[in-house]
Amino acid sequence: MKIVIIGAGIMGTTFATLAKELAPDLEITILERLSGAGEGNSWAFNNAGTGHEANCELNYTPVDGEVISVDKALKIHAQFNVAKQFWAYLIEKGAIKQPSTFINQTRHCTLVNEPSIDELRLRFEEMSAHHFFENMQFSEDYDEIKRWISLAMDERPRHDKMAATSIETGTDVNFGALTEQMALYATRSLGVTIKYDTHVKRAHRSPTGQWVVSTDGKEGPAQYKADVLFVGAGGGAFPILKRSHLPFRNRYTGFPVGGRFLQAPISEEQARHYKAKTYGKAEVGAPPMSVPHLDLRAVNGKHYLLFGPFASFRPLLEKGRGFFDYLSSVRLHDIPGLLNVALQNADLVRYLISETFKGEKSMFEELEKFAPGLSKRFDWKPIDAGQRVQIIKDRHLQMGTEILVSKDKTYGTLLGASPGASVSPEVMLRCLEQLLPSAFVTEDAREKKRQMFPEDDLDTLINNPDRYREIRDAVNKQLGITEPQA
């Protein structure tokens, strides 16, 4: 069976690796617009690098009065646990030599001021009662919070009323490095073919039922035939979907949101002093990806601080692509949906436009507000992050991700953004189960799946504390993540 994958980012590369591990006889070709794997949204500074497991992200636990919902947080945490199982398998197999090349233990904290202290306390009480978050700590004590997140507290007035939570076993993940190493393993050891510098122009069904993918690259125009086509191209998935003639294509439109960060290099000693990701609370009307946070990043053996993100509202599908690419993904029937989203989410649109025109002075003011005195201590510079395209489905804006699979199970794609790369192995496993159910039939395939995912059932992880702890401790040991001392 021939499979073509569009996009050599974290999603496409994970899909290819999983598929070949389960069914070695598959013939898999990945088509990538850029010159290397993981150079798009997966690249280190095109995202915040947080291993999203709901430790510190308030947008995953919405509060309504005195009632907090943790369902989304539990699902995301379970999905990340499944992701870690796959990454631990790659390390055990030697596909990745050192876990520290892509994943590093980093404290996950949430910091709020009044009037959000009661909300954070409620979140802590609800979450710490579950075994996923049993090691979460809560404090309103200035000195204790300063021990957790020193750089965010060094010049903050002691009389400020604040509260924070902390989980020691959070992670910083370099998804670009992970993708690059996985792509090397897939090509050298599994027989996957990757065609770089190859721009996909169109994908359509032939009379024989195969997908025909037309491309343009450094070797000129080409065509690739596939029995199964998976599109993992981020925002680039939308124009391909629109040209596919699949019946559900008219239900979806792309809503692009970009971002910027302030970045500063720091020494190894300073990194040991602040080994954390500190999340705050998003402004009213801000999208989930705009929750302010101050992160330690480990990239290619060097350390950086990252603060942001600052949202931007640009009609681009992907970083490095132009306005006309986005325009080509919009049809006349999409316009009412875009207008409806603009009307329903007027505060969001105003926020995004104002953020787009925010200058460096305002960015540094936001940093000073979050961490007083920090803007003057390091050599900060603004950087552009990746471009995310949120889903407009049936004329309503959605902030999650969605797997789409055609009725005949020959076409699959992933649309949307958050939590994205952090849960890519679990999401791609579910996509494979729908697209290639035959890959899971043999006993060899089932045994291979057990090796890669000792426990992939989310309900079991959520409802069985002993099983979760068993899996968590095993994969954390493989990944170099240690529990705090009692």
Helices and strands as residue ranges (DSSP letters): E 2-6, H 10-22, E 27-31, G 44-46, G 58-60, E 63-64, E 67-68, H 71-93, G 99-101, E 103-105, E 107-113, H 117-128, G 131-133, E 137-139, H 142-148, H 150-153, E 162-167, E 171-173, H 175-189, E 193-195, E 198-205, E 211-217, E 220-226, E 228-231, G 234-236, H 237-242, G 247-251, E 252-266, H 268-273, E 276-279, G 288-290, E 293-299, E 302-312, H 323-327, G 332-334, H 335-344, H 346-356, H 360-370, G 374-376, E 381-393, E 396-398, E 401-405, E 411-416, G 420-423, H 424-435, G 437-440, H 443-452, H 458-463, H 465-479
